[in-house]
Amino acid sequence: MKKLLEANVAYGRRRIAQVFGDFCELAALAIRNTVDLNCHAEREERYARIIGEYSSGEALRFGEILGKLTEHLSGDLSDVLGQLYMSLELGSDDMGQYFTPFDVSRMIAQMTCTGFEEVLATQAFITVSEPTCGSGGMIVALADRMRAAGFNYQKQLHVTAQDLERTSVHMTYIALSLLHIPAVVIHGNTLTIEVLDSWYTPAHILGGWCGRLRAREAVREVAASTTTLAASAAAPELLAPLPAAALPPDPGVDIPLFDFDFA
Ligand SMILES: C[S@@+](CC[C@H](N)C(=O)[O-])C[C@H]1O[C@@H](n2cnc3c(N)ncnc32)[C@H](O)[C@@H]1O
């Protein structure tokens, strides 16, 4: 993959950072447009503009890289794009753009991701948030940890990932999409809560996860208001708990997993 990307530098006509960023954006746009009709035409236009800068041979090379990436991820859970990014020496001090080596992410997941087994014995899924996702390596390590423990990360996990930097958003989106992990990858600033775009993976859209997450919120709101009422002696007629059968089962809980300090 590295050699194919370097070939698209075309004897110094482009910088490798540009070629890598273009590859990631093209792949992310192509995946997203298979499932997301919202703003479809704008993304098609953007795709055409980027690919228009490359010859047909170079465009074929991008296709070959995506094929290799897909092949790689279908056999092994690893942070292929993050490792590729670092091996191309694209890390930058300005944004803290250095990704955790995958073996380290795997070790962190092993040490810190505990307790989900008990939760998943009674709940349908867990939700996880990664506020500075980079290439998504920490999430892939968690998926690997779940798989090793006998769980299905494609069905029992929902991820909300976020990054300020566009190429990171694209890298994470590609990885989570190819691994079929239900997720939304937010392009935005975690500190100011500014959101520029939300990239829903095919697994999220095809699995109806917006509805599943909304149902969970509704259940929680009902549970919270029931508790409030139960605490009120002023309304004894409302003290009776809601019949369990009236409520759908709570399909999941939040487990804060990665508390990353990028300062
Ligand atoms: C050192 S990297 C770590 C990425 C990943 N968590 C890992 O362990 O490989 C830090 C990431 O935080 C992102 N970042 C920095 N400031 C941010 C902010 N305010 N909001 C969202 N992401 C931010 C950077 O773009 C970068 O991708």
The ligand as an SDF file (V2000), in Angstrom:
LIG
                    3D

 27 29  0  0  0  0  0  0  0  0999 V2000
   -2.2540   11.8510   19.6550 C   0  0  0  0  0  0  0  0  0  0  0  0
   -3.6360   11.6180   18.5610 S   0  0  0  0  0  0  0  0  0  0  0  0
   -4.3270   10.1920   19.2990 C   0  0  0  0  0  0  0  0  0  0  0  0
   -5.3210    9.4970   18.4430 C   0  0  0  0  0  0  0  0  0  0  0  0
   -5.8610    8.1500   18.9990 C   0  0  0  0  0  0  0  0  0  0  0  0
   -6.6710    8.3330   20.1770 N   0  0  0  0  0  0  0  0  0  0  0  0
   -4.7480    7.1590   19.2680 C   0  0  0  0  0  0  0  0  0  0  0  0
   -4.5240    6.8340   20.4330 O   0  0  0  0  0  0  0  0  0  0  0  0
   -4.0930    6.7150   18.3210 O   0  0  0  0  0  0  0  0  0  0  0  0
   -4.7130   12.9440   19.0900 C   0  0  0  0  0  0  0  0  0  0  0  0
   -5.8900   13.2070   18.1390 C   0  0  0  0  0  0  0  0  0  0  0  0
   -6.6960   14.2120   18.7550 O   0  0  0  0  0  0  0  0  0  0  0  0
   -7.2140   15.0530   17.7550 C   0  0  0  0  0  0  0  0  0  0  0  0
   -7.6230   16.3150   18.4020 N   0  0  0  0  0  0  0  0  0  0  0  0
   -6.8370   17.2860   18.9250 C   0  0  0  0  0  0  0  0  0  0  0  0
   -7.5800   18.2630   19.4670 N   0  0  0  0  0  0  0  0  0  0  0  0
   -8.8960   17.9020   19.2990 C   0  0  0  0  0  0  0  0  0  0  0  0
  -10.1520   18.4940   19.6450 C   0  0  0  0  0  0  0  0  0  0  0  0
  -10.2100   19.6410   20.2810 N   0  0  0  0  0  0  0  0  0  0  0  0
  -11.2840   17.8460   19.3090 N   0  0  0  0  0  0  0  0  0  0  0  0
  -11.2370   16.6540   18.6670 C   0  0  0  0  0  0  0  0  0  0  0  0
  -10.0710   16.0410   18.3150 N   0  0  0  0  0  0  0  0  0  0  0  0
   -8.9150   16.6540   18.6130 C   0  0  0  0  0  0  0  0  0  0  0  0
   -6.0730   15.1780   16.7540 C   0  0  0  0  0  0  0  0  0  0  0  0
   -6.5500   15.5510   15.4730 O   0  0  0  0  0  0  0  0  0  0  0  0
   -5.5020   13.7580   16.7910 C   0  0  0  0  0  0  0  0  0  0  0  0
   -6.0820   12.9430   15.7890 O   0  0  0  0  0  0  0  0  0  0  0  0
  1  2  1  0
  2  3  1  0
  2 10  1  0
  3  4  1  0
  4  5  1  0
  5  6  1  0
  5  7  1  0
  7  8  2  0
  7  9  1  0
 10 11  1  0
 11 12  1  0
 11 26  1  0
 12 13  1  0
 13 14  1  0
 13 24  1  0
 14 15  1  0
 14 23  1  0
 15 16  2  0
 16 17  1  0
 17 18  1  0
 17 23  2  0
 18 19  1  0
 18 20  2  0
 20 21  1  0
 21 22  2  0
 22 23  1  0
 24 25  1  0
 24 26  1  0
 26 27  1  0
M  CHG  2   2   1   9  -1
M  END
$$$$
